[in-house]
Amino acid sequence: MRIGLTGGIASGKTMVSSRLAELGAAVLDADVFSRTAVEKGSEGLKEIVKAFGGGMLDSDGCLDRRKLGAAVFGDEAARLRLNGILHPAIRAGMLRAAEAAEESGFRVIVFDVPLLIECGWQEIADEVWLVTAPMEERVRRIMARDGLSEAAAKQRIASQMSDDEKKPFADVIIDNSGDIERLYEMTDRLYRQALEKDGSNQRQTGGAEEKPSKKEKA
């Protein structure tokens, strides 16, 4: 069973992801694959240099993330160009890792992708799990975690796709408005259910787009 796990900033997605790993799922973190995609000598790094110039490299020939960030900040065309380089490489790497995990015997594969829906990657998963939390709770978490003001925390949330916009794409909605014990109870139950399902049949018959709707609120 392949799960696409997503959720906005401070929703609690990372806690769900960590719990699933503890339970025995193979968790594939998109952030890890994004770093691998631009390692020294990689095709991704070569494409970035081709698109943005050799000034994007540091003295060791590695990607200078600060310079790249400055190059795309506020430039929508540049951001889209960068995404066009990174996203296919990240996706391909995650799919290869999923195949390897399944061959190793993992029965539940989790694609931990914050921008899963924004990137249109729902079809790589048999189910999409969306972690949500009330706005006021997310603001509180960001302020405590990052030391930001309330206004800055709200601005970060507003810069992302809203939960209401994401919900139509989700098969399971995990409501993280309670304490961590409740979140873990829901996650444990969903994991047990995932173990009972066989997503390979859906992929063989055309992928997630053809599966029947089974939206659930946890």
Short mmCIF file of the C-alpha atoms (twelve columns), coordinates in Angstrom:
data_MODEL
# 
_entry.id   MODEL 
# 
loop_
_atom_site.group_PDB 
_atom_site.id 
_atom_site.type_symbol 
_atom_site.label_atom_id 
_atom_site.label_alt_id 
_atom_site.label_comp_id 
_atom_site.label_asym_id 
_atom_site.label_seq_id 
_atom_site.Cartn_x 
_atom_site.Cartn_y 
_atom_site.Cartn_z 
_atom_site.pdbx_PDB_model_num 
ATOM 1   C CA . MET A 1   0.000   0.000  0.000   1 
ATOM 2   C CA . ARG A 2   1.407   3.387  -1.036  1 
ATOM 3   C CA . ILE A 3   0.318   6.385  1.018   1 
ATOM 4   C CA . GLY A 4   0.784   10.015 -0.015  1 
ATOM 5   C CA . LEU A 5   1.106   11.920 3.270   1 
ATOM 6   C CA . THR A 6   0.745   15.682 3.180   1 
ATOM 7   C CA . GLY A 7   -0.285  18.658 5.272   1 
ATOM 8   C CA . GLY A 8   0.390   22.344 5.696   1 
ATOM 9   C CA . ILE A 9   2.993   23.942 7.914   1 
ATOM 10  C CA . ALA A 10  2.531   23.101 11.627  1 
ATOM 11  C CA . SER A 11  -0.311  20.692 10.875  1 
ATOM 12  C CA . GLY A 12  1.441   17.785 12.577  1 
ATOM 13  C CA . LYS A 13  2.396   15.889 9.412   1 
ATOM 14  C CA . THR A 14  5.903   15.221 10.708  1 
ATOM 15  C CA . MET A 15  4.534   13.599 13.864  1 
ATOM 16  C CA . VAL A 16  2.312   11.327 11.787  1 
ATOM 17  C CA . SER A 17  5.234   10.487 9.505   1 
ATOM 18  C CA . SER A 18  7.490   9.645  12.447  1 
ATOM 19  C CA . ARG A 19  4.807   7.480  14.017  1 
ATOM 20  C CA . LEU A 20  4.288   5.558  10.781  1 
ATOM 21  C CA . ALA A 21  8.019   4.885  10.608  1 
ATOM 22  C CA . GLU A 22  7.936   3.577  14.187  1 
ATOM 23  C CA . LEU A 23  5.074   1.263  13.253  1 
ATOM 24  C CA . GLY A 24  7.055   -0.272 10.399  1 
ATOM 25  C CA . ALA A 25  6.239   1.760  7.295   1 
ATOM 26  C CA . ALA A 26  8.918   2.754  4.812   1 
ATOM 27  C CA . VAL A 27  8.778   6.550  4.976   1 
ATOM 28  C CA . LEU A 28  10.246  8.379  1.974   1 
ATOM 29  C CA . ASP A 29  10.853  12.030 2.830   1 
ATOM 30  C CA . ALA A 30  10.707  14.371 -0.177  1 
ATOM 31  C CA . ASP A 31  13.125  16.768 1.543   1 
ATOM 32  C CA . VAL A 32  15.791  14.042 1.623   1 
ATOM 33  C CA . PHE A 33  15.305  13.292 -2.058  1 
ATOM 34  C CA . SER A 34  15.419  16.991 -2.930  1 
ATOM 35  C CA . ARG A 35  18.919  17.166 -1.454  1 
ATOM 36  C CA . THR A 36  19.998  13.998 -3.264  1 
ATOM 37  C CA . ALA A 37  18.706  15.397 -6.560  1 
ATOM 38  C CA . VAL A 38  21.246  18.247 -6.461  1 
ATOM 39  C CA . GLU A 39  24.273  16.495 -5.014  1 
ATOM 40  C CA . LYS A 40  27.663  17.254 -6.525  1 
ATOM 41  C CA . GLY A 41  27.930  15.552 -9.895  1 
ATOM 42  C CA . SER A 42  24.200  14.890 -10.213 1 
ATOM 43  C CA . GLU A 43  22.210  15.567 -13.367 1 
ATOM 44  C CA . GLY A 44  19.977  17.876 -11.343 1 
ATOM 45  C CA . LEU A 45  22.916  20.083 -10.352 1 
ATOM 46  C CA . LYS A 46  24.152  20.166 -13.944 1 
ATOM 47  C CA . GLU A 47  20.715  21.324 -15.089 1 
ATOM 48  C CA . ILE A 48  20.643  24.050 -12.438 1 
ATOM 49  C CA . VAL A 49  24.032  25.354 -13.589 1 
ATOM 50  C CA . LYS A 50  22.822  25.283 -17.184 1 
ATOM 51  C CA . ALA A 51  19.690  27.236 -16.262 1 
ATOM 52  C CA . PHE A 52  21.062  29.675 -13.675 1 
ATOM 53  C CA . GLY A 53  24.799  29.796 -14.297 1 
ATOM 54  C CA . GLY A 54  27.954  28.595 -12.584 1 
ATOM 55  C CA . GLY A 55  27.512  31.222 -9.890  1 
ATOM 56  C CA . MET A 56  25.129  28.829 -8.174  1 
ATOM 57  C CA . LEU A 57  28.076  26.669 -7.081  1 
ATOM 58  C CA . ASP A 58  30.295  27.154 -4.054  1 
ATOM 59  C CA . SER A 59  34.080  26.804 -4.045  1 
ATOM 60  C CA . ASP A 60  33.779  23.013 -3.723  1 
ATOM 61  C CA . GLY A 61  31.504  22.662 -6.720  1 
ATOM 62  C CA . CYS A 62  28.426  21.997 -4.604  1 
ATOM 63  C CA . LEU A 63  25.124  23.834 -4.803  1 
ATOM 64  C CA . ASP A 64  25.058  27.135 -2.933  1 
ATOM 65  C CA . ARG A 65  21.471  27.025 -1.724  1 
ATOM 66  C CA . ARG A 66  21.544  30.606 -0.479  1 
ATOM 67  C CA . LYS A 67  22.517  31.942 -3.910  1 
ATOM 68  C CA . LEU A 68  19.930  29.773 -5.636  1 
ATOM 69  C CA . GLY A 69  17.261  30.947 -3.218  1 
ATOM 70  C CA . ALA A 70  18.148  34.559 -3.913  1 
ATOM 71  C CA . ALA A 71  18.020  33.893 -7.662  1 
ATOM 72  C CA . VAL A 72  14.450  32.596 -7.580  1 
ATOM 73  C CA . PHE A 73  13.047  34.761 -4.770  1 
ATOM 74  C CA . GLY A 74  10.252  36.923 -6.117  1 
ATOM 75  C CA . ASP A 75  10.783  35.624 -9.659  1 
ATOM 76  C CA . GLU A 76  7.915   33.321 -10.588 1 
ATOM 77  C CA . ALA A 77  9.428   32.331 -13.931 1 
ATOM 78  C CA . ALA A 78  12.704  31.360 -12.243 1 
ATOM 79  C CA . ARG A 79  10.873  29.408 -9.545  1 
ATOM 80  C CA . LEU A 80  8.929   27.445 -12.152 1 
ATOM 81  C CA . ARG A 81  12.141  26.769 -14.082 1 
ATOM 82  C CA . LEU A 82  13.756  25.422 -10.913 1 
ATOM 83  C CA . ASN A 83  10.731  23.269 -10.095 1 
ATOM 84  C CA . GLY A 84  10.837  21.895 -13.613 1 
ATOM 85  C CA . ILE A 85  14.341  20.636 -12.877 1 
ATOM 86  C CA . LEU A 86  13.881  19.426 -9.317  1 
ATOM 87  C CA . HIS A 87  10.409  17.903 -9.210  1 
ATOM 88  C CA . PRO A 88  10.896  15.204 -11.880 1 
ATOM 89  C CA . ALA A 89  14.184  14.158 -10.273 1 
ATOM 90  C CA . ILE A 90  12.663  14.014 -6.783  1 
ATOM 91  C CA . ARG A 91  9.641   12.075 -7.995  1 
ATOM 92  C CA . ALA A 92  11.743  9.567  -9.932  1 
ATOM 93  C CA . GLY A 93  14.010  9.016  -6.933  1 
ATOM 94  C CA . MET A 94  11.078  8.422  -4.608  1 
ATOM 95  C CA . LEU A 95  9.460   5.955  -6.994  1 
ATOM 96  C CA . ARG A 96  12.707  4.001  -7.312  1 
ATOM 97  C CA . ALA A 97  13.002  3.918  -3.528  1 
ATOM 98  C CA . ALA A 98  9.392   2.732  -3.215  1 
ATOM 99  C CA . GLU A 99  10.064  -0.163 -5.567  1 
ATOM 100 C CA . ALA A 100 13.158  -1.096 -3.566  1 
ATOM 101 C CA . ALA A 101 11.256  -0.905 -0.271  1 
ATOM 102 C CA . GLU A 102 8.523   -3.174 -1.596  1 
ATOM 103 C CA . GLU A 103 11.095  -5.667 -2.838  1 
ATOM 104 C CA . SER A 104 12.609  -5.605 0.661   1 
ATOM 105 C CA . GLY A 105 9.275   -6.620 2.157   1 
ATOM 106 C CA . PHE A 106 7.734   -3.348 3.347   1 
ATOM 107 C CA . ARG A 107 3.948   -3.537 3.085   1 
ATOM 108 C CA . VAL A 108 3.240   0.165  3.611   1 
ATOM 109 C CA . ILE A 109 5.165   2.849  1.737   1 
ATOM 110 C CA . VAL A 110 4.684   6.485  2.756   1 
ATOM 111 C CA . PHE A 111 5.529   9.349  0.406   1 
ATOM 112 C CA . ASP A 112 6.026   12.251 2.835   1 
ATOM 113 C CA . VAL A 113 5.544   15.217 0.502   1 
ATOM 114 C CA . PRO A 114 4.451   18.643 1.808   1 
ATOM 115 C CA . LEU A 115 3.494   19.797 -1.724  1 
ATOM 116 C CA . LEU A 116 2.019   16.488 -2.883  1 
ATOM 117 C CA . ILE A 117 -1.266  18.026 -4.025  1 
ATOM 118 C CA . GLU A 118 0.233   21.271 -5.295  1 
ATOM 119 C CA . CYS A 119 2.584   19.248 -7.516  1 
ATOM 120 C CA . GLY A 120 -0.213  16.974 -8.718  1 
ATOM 121 C CA . TRP A 121 1.520   13.842 -7.439  1 
ATOM 122 C CA . GLN A 122 -1.626  12.198 -6.068  1 
ATOM 123 C CA . GLU A 123 -1.436  9.488  -8.706  1 
ATOM 124 C CA . ILE A 124 1.787   8.029  -7.283  1 
ATOM 125 C CA . ALA A 125 -0.134  6.931  -4.187  1 
ATOM 126 C CA . ASP A 126 -3.023  4.553  -3.617  1 
ATOM 127 C CA . GLU A 127 -4.403  6.888  -0.954  1 
ATOM 128 C CA . VAL A 128 -3.755  10.500 0.018   1 
ATOM 129 C CA . TRP A 129 -3.712  11.232 3.748   1 
ATOM 130 C CA . LEU A 130 -4.075  14.894 4.690   1 
ATOM 131 C CA . VAL A 131 -3.145  16.086 8.184   1 
ATOM 132 C CA . THR A 132 -5.080  19.158 9.282   1 
ATOM 133 C CA . ALA A 133 -5.213  21.343 12.381  1 
ATOM 134 C CA . PRO A 134 -7.135  24.479 13.384  1 
ATOM 135 C CA . MET A 135 -5.652  27.762 12.234  1 
ATOM 136 C CA . GLU A 136 -5.174  29.114 15.762  1 
ATOM 137 C CA . GLU A 137 -3.312  25.973 16.814  1 
ATOM 138 C CA . ARG A 138 -1.024  26.109 13.782  1 
ATOM 139 C CA . VAL A 139 -0.256  29.771 14.470  1 
ATOM 140 C CA . ARG A 140 0.575   28.950 18.092  1 
ATOM 141 C CA . ARG A 141 2.896   26.117 17.045  1 
ATOM 142 C CA . ILE A 142 4.771   28.253 14.513  1 
ATOM 143 C CA . MET A 143 5.210   31.102 17.004  1 
ATOM 144 C CA . ALA A 144 6.578   28.718 19.637  1 
ATOM 145 C CA . ARG A 145 8.766   26.723 17.241  1 
ATOM 146 C CA . ASP A 146 10.221  29.475 15.057  1 
ATOM 147 C CA . GLY A 147 9.988   32.488 17.353  1 
ATOM 148 C CA . LEU A 148 7.820   34.409 14.890  1 
ATOM 149 C CA . SER A 149 5.159   37.001 15.552  1 
ATOM 150 C CA . GLU A 150 1.499   36.101 15.133  1 
ATOM 151 C CA . ALA A 151 1.325   38.113 11.915  1 
ATOM 152 C CA . ALA A 152 4.386   36.373 10.465  1 
ATOM 153 C CA . ALA A 153 3.028   32.955 11.406  1 
ATOM 154 C CA . LYS A 154 -0.280  33.703 9.706   1 
ATOM 155 C CA . GLN A 155 1.567   34.944 6.633   1 
ATOM 156 C CA . ARG A 156 3.428   31.637 6.349   1 
ATOM 157 C CA . ILE A 157 0.184   29.693 6.504   1 
ATOM 158 C CA . ALA A 158 -1.527  31.994 4.013   1 
ATOM 159 C CA . SER A 159 1.303   31.477 1.505   1 
ATOM 160 C CA . GLN A 160 0.345   27.806 1.198   1 
ATOM 161 C CA . MET A 161 -2.605  26.011 -0.355  1 
ATOM 162 C CA . SER A 162 -5.391  25.925 2.252   1 
ATOM 163 C CA . ASP A 163 -6.769  22.801 3.898   1 
ATOM 164 C CA . ASP A 164 -10.149 23.429 2.288   1 
ATOM 165 C CA . GLU A 165 -8.501  23.437 -1.143  1 
ATOM 166 C CA . LYS A 166 -6.655  20.201 -0.390  1 
ATOM 167 C CA . LYS A 167 -9.505  18.228 1.148   1 
ATOM 168 C CA . PRO A 168 -11.204 17.261 -2.152  1 
ATOM 169 C CA . PHE A 169 -7.998  15.423 -3.127  1 
ATOM 170 C CA . ALA A 170 -7.698  13.487 0.146   1 
ATOM 171 C CA . ASP A 171 -8.929  9.965  0.829   1 
ATOM 172 C CA . VAL A 172 -8.242  10.272 4.562   1 
ATOM 173 C CA . ILE A 173 -8.300  13.448 6.636   1 
ATOM 174 C CA . ILE A 174 -6.411  13.252 9.936   1 
ATOM 175 C CA . ASP A 175 -7.770  15.886 12.303  1 
ATOM 176 C CA . ASN A 176 -4.888  16.904 14.562  1 
ATOM 177 C CA . SER A 177 -6.847  19.208 16.838  1 
ATOM 178 C CA . GLY A 178 -6.308  17.118 19.954  1 
ATOM 179 C CA . ASP A 179 -3.293  15.914 21.929  1 
ATOM 180 C CA . ILE A 180 -0.486  13.732 20.648  1 
ATOM 181 C CA . GLU A 181 -1.936  10.580 22.212  1 
ATOM 182 C CA . ARG A 182 -5.100  11.011 20.165  1 
ATOM 183 C CA . LEU A 183 -3.047  11.658 17.025  1 
ATOM 184 C CA . TYR A 184 -1.059  8.477  17.578  1 
ATOM 185 C CA . GLU A 185 -4.234  6.455  18.181  1 
ATOM 186 C CA . MET A 186 -5.641  7.616  14.843  1 
ATOM 187 C CA . THR A 187 -2.348  6.972  13.075  1 
ATOM 188 C CA . ASP A 188 -2.062  3.485  14.551  1 
ATOM 189 C CA . ARG A 189 -5.589  2.605  13.427  1 
ATOM 190 C CA . LEU A 190 -4.997  3.917  9.915   1 
ATOM 191 C CA . TYR A 191 -1.749  1.976  9.667   1 
ATOM 192 C CA . ARG A 192 -3.482  -1.261 10.659  1 
ATOM 193 C CA . GLN A 193 -6.107  -0.600 8.007   1 
ATOM 194 C CA . ALA A 194 -3.419  0.063  5.406   1 
ATOM 195 C CA . LEU A 195 -1.813  -3.281 6.172   1 
ATOM 196 C CA . GLU A 196 -5.101  -4.964 5.293   1 
ATOM 197 C CA . LYS A 197 -5.314  -3.300 1.886   1 
ATOM 198 C CA . ASP A 198 -3.497  -4.226 -1.297  1 
ATOM 199 C CA . GLY A 199 -2.674  -1.184 -3.389  1 
ATOM 200 C CA . SER A 200 -0.851  -3.149 -6.100  1 
ATOM 201 C CA . ASN A 201 -4.148  -4.169 -7.670  1 
ATOM 202 C CA . GLN A 202 -5.112  -0.513 -8.128  1 
ATOM 203 C CA . ARG A 203 -1.786  0.335  -9.742  1 
ATOM 204 C CA . GLN A 204 -2.075  -2.591 -12.146 1 
ATOM 205 C CA . THR A 205 -5.475  -1.380 -13.302 1 
ATOM 206 C CA . GLY A 206 -4.500  2.197  -13.978 1 
ATOM 207 C CA . GLY A 207 -3.459  3.822  -10.717 1 
ATOM 208 C CA . ALA A 208 -5.068  5.920  -8.032  1 
ATOM 209 C CA . GLU A 209 -7.224  7.958  -10.394 1 
ATOM 210 C CA . GLU A 210 -9.407  4.942  -11.143 1 
ATOM 211 C CA . LYS A 211 -9.981  3.901  -7.561  1 
ATOM 212 C CA . PRO A 212 -13.431 4.448  -6.006  1 
ATOM 213 C CA . SER A 213 -13.858 7.331  -3.598  1 
ATOM 214 C CA . LYS A 214 -13.371 6.274  0.023   1 
ATOM 215 C CA . LYS A 215 -12.782 9.517  1.870   1 
ATOM 216 C CA . GLU A 216 -12.536 9.059  5.601   1 
ATOM 217 C CA . LYS A 217 -12.105 11.492 8.440   1 
ATOM 218 C CA . ALA A 218 -9.868  10.217 11.214  1 
# 
